[in-house]
Amino acid sequence: MTGGEVAGILVAVFWAILVSFLAVVLVRLAQTLKATTKLVADVTEQAVPLLADASATVRSAQTQLDRVDAIASDVQEVTSNASALSTTVASTFGGPLVKVAAFGYGVRRALGRGRADTPPAADRRTVIVGRTVPSARRRKQKG
């Protein structure tokens, strides 16, 4: 064999190895693409019902929010009605009740002045058992 024939055989063997390697890579790539296609199809099958459920949940939440909004407006109306009622009651009964209370206080004071045997309020002292006198007051009492 001559040198040219050996070189030709080496080139042919090299090309055979290269083509075999590329064939293996293409087969693996085809398997990966099949698996990816199956995975995408499975995800799509599962995602469509999930999206439908999510859409139904959002619609339900919107309905509940509409109800809460209606309740909040009703509560606001009741609050304003209660405020108006409170103002009406205060203006209707407040003035006369204050007058009656002032009259009762005046009568009690007038009847209280008639008693000369009770000591004035400033002379009375209250004793609380178990309570200590602050140090500043203690010094005043000793001196």
Order of alpha helices (4+ residues) and beta strands (2+ residues): alpha-alpha
